[in-house]
């Protein structure tokens, strides 16, 4: 009797829930956010997405009790609404949420409801690469031949950069010419300030830094006078 009563109660509760409350809310966390610009004004103006400050959202949905209960964060996608973006800069865009399949539901709330997206044009530039080896020292009688101090290697860079520097942090005292290698590439603006290259993409290569050493010596000077008169 007790078991039958519990079973009947569960069935009645289910029937009443469906009849009186056919829809139910559900809150899902960590719904991934996408920022896509294909077919938008941003793409038409040659812009690309550089960065955005929201990676996922929390969404409250409402729908048929039997269907909403089977939906999880993997079934949903949050998308930034890219409209009327025609110039570079950081834009505040609204966010929508949709189902990946044929899920039927209403979106009650999205948190956060907006995302800051940075747009810019992606350009490719080629720069002459300068060489830098600040930790090298030279033995007595040796100096750097600055005219021939050079490096070689391929590179493609981005935006704002006046010149590039292939730099080695190797510490060594040189007494003869030597070729050093490095894969460290630094970027500087016209004022000589290093530029943040976090968002830059370029060919990774090993650069060869040829460090030519010249030899110098200090010598005493003597003189001789020719054809001097007597008793000079």
Secondary structure as GFF3:
##gff-version 3
##sequence-region A 1 232
A	DSSP	alpha_helix	2	20	.	.	.	ID=ss1
A	DSSP	beta_strand	23	34	.	.	.	ID=ss2
A	DSSP	alpha_helix	41	44	.	.	.	ID=ss3
A	DSSP	beta_strand	47	52	.	.	.	ID=ss4
A	DSSP	beta_strand	56	64	.	.	.	ID=ss5
A	DSSP	alpha_helix	65	68	.	.	.	ID=ss6
A	DSSP	three_ten_helix	73	75	.	.	.	ID=ss7
A	DSSP	beta_strand	76	80	.	.	.	ID=ss8
A	DSSP	beta_strand	89	99	.	.	.	ID=ss9
A	DSSP	beta_strand	106	111	.	.	.	ID=ss10
A	DSSP	beta_strand	114	121	.	.	.	ID=ss11
A	DSSP	beta_strand	129	132	.	.	.	ID=ss12
A	DSSP	beta_strand	136	138	.	.	.	ID=ss13
A	DSSP	beta_strand	142	144	.	.	.	ID=ss14
A	DSSP	three_ten_helix	146	148	.	.	.	ID=ss15
A	DSSP	beta_strand	150	152	.	.	.	ID=ss16
A	DSSP	beta_strand	163	167	.	.	.	ID=ss17
A	DSSP	beta_strand	172	174	.	.	.	ID=ss18
A	DSSP	beta_strand	178	182	.	.	.	ID=ss19
A	DSSP	beta_strand	185	188	.	.	.	ID=ss20
A	DSSP	beta_strand	207	211	.	.	.	ID=ss21
A	DSSP	beta_strand	213	215	.	.	.	ID=ss22
###
